[in-house]
Amino acid sequence: MQVKDVLKAPDTIKKMEYSIVWHLVFEKELRNGVLNEFCTEKFSSKENKFVTSSGDVFLDELNGEFMKKLIAEKGKKFGFSKYLSDRIIRDLGNVIGIKELTYRDIIATKKKYSMICPVCENVLENRGDLWVILGGRIVCVNCSGEIKKKIVVNEVSIPMSEFLVEKEPHPLLEDNFISARKKFEMTIDDLLNLKDFQRRVGSLGERFVLDQEIKKLEGTEYFPEYVGEVDVTAGYDIVSYERTGEKIYIEVKTSVNVGSCFYLSTSEYSRAKELSDSYYIYRVENVLAKDSKEVRLNRYKNPCNNRLFNFINNGWKVDIALD
């Protein structure tokens, strides 16, 4: 039995709990601890949203109705504590035949088997028949028809052959962006795993930034640390330094084209607000250029207080105003 079968038509209070928690964790990618704020007092039944310290979080129409029914059934003090949400996830796992299902299991599964279309922003399964490449962008087939009407593009089937990424954050000098780029080749087989293609594009961008930081810190006692491989919940990919010794936290956002928007997860946005001037977005564009000199890198300090950024609360989409 699959999750979608269990949640197809929730007809009990327990299944409604399953549906809401799955919606918040799988579709909204909220951190488990944040669910403590999802309670009656912070729920607006008129707008189907929770007002939290990280911003407003909207439920879809179906789960909004379920939340209203839960409040009516359980009373005004109802809320999804971490303990309750852990139990709900574990119970859902038992129903579908997965023992000790956890929040991390759900997030890992989503990252592996789904992706967001940059045009319509819908999250779709990671299947080759749902995605195409148009003009250097990976888009869902639903959006591809409209794009073809507006511009003349070459439709390409993507992704690539086996690509080795370093497993240890040190020593970083054993590899560099140039050698990593040479290993990055595309084959039609990669169409079967577009999410893996995006992950590897991201890793390539992080390697590019590491090279830049190593070069920047030459002659100092400091060296960047690549944390993205070992802690995906940190809210940043690299810990580095200014030449004067101030520690900075870098989240790398990479794309194969130039000028597209990017996404911040809830945890990345929270860390950006928390770390303020110590937090940077390093925007790497045109990362698959054959000449590394054509790769573009822009450095944005304190993104939550940057006038160039327009945040759209969708966990988070960011547009950059180009001069």
Long-range contacts (C-beta under 8 A, 24 or more apart in sequence): 1-95, 1-96, 1-97, 2-96, 3-92, 3-96, 5-96, 6-92, 6-95, 6-96, 10-66, 13-69, 13-70, 13-73, 13-74, 14-91, 16-66, 16-69, 16-70, 17-70, 17-88, 18-88, 18-91, 18-92, 18-95, 19-62, 19-63, 19-66, 20-59, 20-63, 20-66, 20-67, 20-70, 20-80, 21-80, 21-85, 21-88, 21-89, 21-92, 22-92, 22-106, 23-59, 23-60, 23-63, 24-57, 24-59, 24-80, 25-85, 25-89, 25-103, 25-106, 25-107, 26-106, 26-107, 26-109, 26-110, 27-123, 28-57, 28-266, 28-315, 29-107, 29-110, 29-265, 29-266, 29-315, 30-57, 30-266, 31-233, 31-266, 31-267, 32-82, 32-85, 32-86, 32-103, 33-82, 34-266, 35-80, 35-81, 35-82, 35-85, 36-79, 36-80, 36-81, 36-82, 38-79, 38-80, 39-77, 39-78, 39-79, 39-80, 40-71, 40-75, 40-76, 40-77, 40-78, 40-79, 41-76, 41-79, 43-67, 43-71, 45-71, 54-266, 54-269, 54-270, 55-269, 55-313, 56-313, 111-195, 111-199, 112-195, 112-196, 113-195, 114-195, 115-194, 115-195, 115-198, 116-263, 117-142, 117-143, 118-260, 118-261, 119-143, 119-147, 121-314, 121-317, 126-193, 126-194, 126-195, 128-157, 128-191, 128-192, 128-194, 131-158, 131-191, 131-194, 132-156, 132-157, 133-157, 133-158, 135-257, 136-256, 136-257, 137-256, 137-257, 137-260, 138-194, 138-197, 138-198, 157-188, 157-191, 158-186, 158-190, 158-191, 158-194, 158-197, 159-186, 159-187, 159-189, 159-190, 159-191, 159-193, 159-194, 159-196, 159-197, 160-184, 160-185, 160-186, 160-187, 160-190, 160-197, 160-200, 161-185, 161-186, 161-187, 161-189, 161-190, 163-200, 165-200, 165-203, 165-229, 166-229, 167-229, 169-225, 169-226, 169-227, 169-229, 169-230, 170-225, 170-226, 172-210, 172-214, 172-223, 172-224, 172-226, 173-214, 175-207, 176-207, 176-211, 177-204, 177-207, 177-208, 177-210, 177-211, 177-292, 177-295, 178-292, 180-204, 180-207, 181-288, 181-292, 184-288, 201-254, 201-255, 201-256, 201-287, 201-288, 202-252, 202-254, 204-254, 204-287, 204-288, 205-252, 205-253, 205-254, 205-284, 205-287, 206-237, 206-238, 206-252, 206-254, 208-254, 208-284, 208-287, 208-292, 208-295, 208-297, 209-237, 209-238, 209-250, 209-252, 209-282, 209-284, 209-297, 210-238, 212-297, 213-238, 213-240, 213-250, 216-243, 217-241, 217-243, 220-245, 228-252, 233-267, 234-271, 235-265, 235-267, 235-268, 235-270, 235-271, 235-272, 236-268, 236-271, 236-275, 236-279, 246-278, 247-278, 248-278, 248-279, 248-280, 249-275, 249-278, 249-279, 249-280, 250-280, 250-281, 250-282, 251-279, 251-280, 251-281, 251-282, 252-282, 252-284, 253-281, 253-282, 253-283, 253-284, 254-284, 254-285, 254-287, 255-284, 255-285, 255-286, 255-287, 256-286, 256-287, 256-288, 257-285, 257-286, 258-285, 258-286, 258-296, 259-285, 259-320, 259-322, 260-285, 261-317, 261-318, 261-319, 261-320, 262-317, 262-318, 263-314, 263-315, 263-316, 263-317, 263-318, 264-303, 264-315, 264-316, 264-318, 265-315, 265-316, 266-315, 266-316, 268-316, 269-304, 269-311, 269-315, 269-316, 272-302, 272-303, 272-304, 273-304, 276-302, 276-304, 276-305, 277-301, 277-302, 279-303, 279-304, 281-318, 283-320
